[in-house]
Amino acid sequence: MTDRGQIGIDDAKAESASVTTKPWRAGLMAGAMTLLTALVSGSVLFQLSLDALHSEVRDNLTRTARAASTLIDADVHAQLQSPAQETGPPYLQAIKPLERLRSSAGDIRFIYTCVLVSNRVHFVLDPTPAGDADHDGTDDKAHIMQAYDEPSPQLIKALQSGKAGADHQPYTDAWGTFISGYSPFFNSQGRLAGVVGVDLDAASFVRRLASMQQAAWAGAAVALALSLLAGIGFHRLQSRIERFRHQVETLNSELEEKVTERTAQLNASREKLEKEVVERRRSEAEALQARRAAEAANRTKSEFLATMTHELRTPMNGVVGMADVLLTTPLDTDQIECVQIIRSSGESILGIVNNILDFSMLEGEEIGMEIMPYDPREAVQYVMDTLADRARSKSLILQMQVAADLPGQLVSDNARVSQVLMNLVDNAIKFTEAGRVTVEARITDQACGTSTGETCHAAQALEFVCFSVTDTGIGIAPEKRAMMFEEFSQADSSNSRKHGGIGLGLALCMRLVHLMGGEIGMSSEPGQGSTFWFTLPVGACAVPLHLRTAKPDQPHAKTLAA
């Protein structure tokens, strides 16, 4: 073990020895903190409950008073001026709904109406039966225009302001101690006619308060018990911690011995690993040499293919050129047919040679891109004009569809775009015996050949030009589609004997499209035809205005038929 590690262990031992923890003190502090927290929380909860009880009682009294005020005919109420009217039909009819409300209200002691006359409160309606039922020396019933000498401030406020309310604290008068709610009622002219009072016996409120206090004391007792349990539990926990500390000290000494042993093992493993690293580096160096040798061989192969194709193109161009010259001389029908076969075969060989040359240049990373503004319509038209004779010879309809919103100037490599289009259209003609071949060009805001895009002026992001070639040919089986863009592969080996080619055209198209930063793909159904598409990022909106041509009002389309 290193000296630094030994010093760290010694310091830990010294610190552990200097710490003296007394379990009884930790238990006492934990119990006190638990009790204090419980008492504070209980006090806060009790006060909140008390406030809620006051608010609930006041709200209930106010609602009951408002309900009672709707039962009073204010115009009849104004006619009651003398105690002698208490036996008359108007009075008896007026107090009847108040009697029903009082009997169904539960804890409500009194329901009555009051008016303010000469700044003095007087009773009017009171459905309480006459007599001293509670034996307090006062008649329970208040009579018409009986003066009320001990009204609560909230009652006077309701009579003066015409607003409903309730007492905040219990008050005492000749009939007892109450908490009351008040609600005004108005006559047919909208003037204040009086106030309905609803009295709740304070004893009922006190009983609720006493139950809350009992609950609070019970909570305090529970808090005390919990604090004692917490203190005892913490004392036991601290005792276990002390025992654990002693065990840790014992284990530390054992750990020192294991660390020393493990360090020796690690040193041995490190030496072994160093040897393995040296051996691996030697293997990597040998692999690097092998890879460089393979790359050199690949470059040699590419150079050989490039040299051979260059050497083959010159005599093949001569063969095709001389065949064209020979066709301008007087020949009979058989001779013309033979010369045309020579010319067609030479062009096929020349196309294969060109594909091999481009493919070898792509592998050797010798091919470059010439990025500049170009007219996509001219690129499509060039391909159409070049392959029109081939389509006509097979009685195929060669159709071009260019979207109206396609800008007149795009930015890419015009020659490579035309080369990819030429290969795709040539393949479509080759594998289509009847029907049509359609070449389409449009602008899209997504790099996907089947998505619908926006116009150049509407799109906010980088745009793409989408070219697609659709035919009505033999189609491609689903299991063959994955290999269509591989080198030297075709969907059906028998087709190579029938239609020619060595399987480099689509692989070359894919590499050229990827080199220009685009994507290429296809969709096909056997017997129904195929669609090959590729998209290129063109940045059409970045082209200066003076380089753009005017957009046609209608989509540009041209059809070449046999």
Secondary structure, 3 states (H helix, E strand, C coil): CCHHHHHHHHHHHHHHHHCCCCHHHHHHHHHHHHHHHHHHHHHHHHHHHHHHHHHHHHHHHHHHHHHHHCCCCHHHHHHCCCHHHHHCHHHHHHHHHHHHHHHHCCCEEEEEEEEEECCEEEECCCCCCCCCCCCCCCCCCCCCCCECCCCCHHHHHHHHHCCCEECCCCEEECCEEEEEEEEEEECCCCCEEEEEEEEEEHHHHHHHHHHHHHHHHHHHHHHHHHHHHHHHHHHHHHHHHHHHHHHHHHHHHHHHHHHHHHHHHHHHHHHHHHHHHHHHHHHHHHHHHHHHHHHHHHHHHHHHHHHHHHHHHHHHHHHHHHHHHHHCCCCCHHHHHHHHHHHHHHHHHHHHHHHHHHHHHHHCCCCCCCCEEECHHHHHHHHHHHHHHHHHHCCCEEEEEECCCCCCCEEECHHHHHHHHHHHHHHHHHCCCCCEEEEEEEEECCCCCCCCCCCCCCCCCCCEEEEEEEECCCCCCHHHHHHCCCCCCCCCHHHHHHHCCCCCHHHHHHHHHHHCCCEEEEEEECCCEEEEEEEEECCHHHCCHHHCCCCCCCCEEEEECC
